[in-house]
Amino acid sequence: MTDQPVSVIYHAYTALWAGSLAVGCLFLLMFSVLGATALAASLCRRGDGL
């Protein structure tokens, strides 16, 4: 997680589409890391390992 609020990241770009893209990439990255962590935890619980 970043120490900057989403609004700071969004308003750091002059073009609105660029700010939206940056925030979208941030959320996509956070959700993919969360999903990978959940998958790894599930595999470890089943005993399949990584």
KASULMO-V469672 format. One record per backbone hydrogen bond with DSSP energy under -1.0 kcal/mol. CO is the residue of the C=O (numbers start at 1). NH is the residue of the N-H. If there is no record, write none. Layout:
BEGIN
co	nh
CO	NH
CO	NH
END
This chain:
BEGIN
co	nh
5	9
6	10
7	11
15	19
16	20
17	21
18	22
19	23
20	24
21	25
22	26
23	27
24	28
25	29
26	30
27	31
28	32
29	33
30	34
31	35
32	36
33	37
34	38
35	39
36	40
37	41
38	42
39	43
40	44
41	45
42	46
43	47
43	48
END
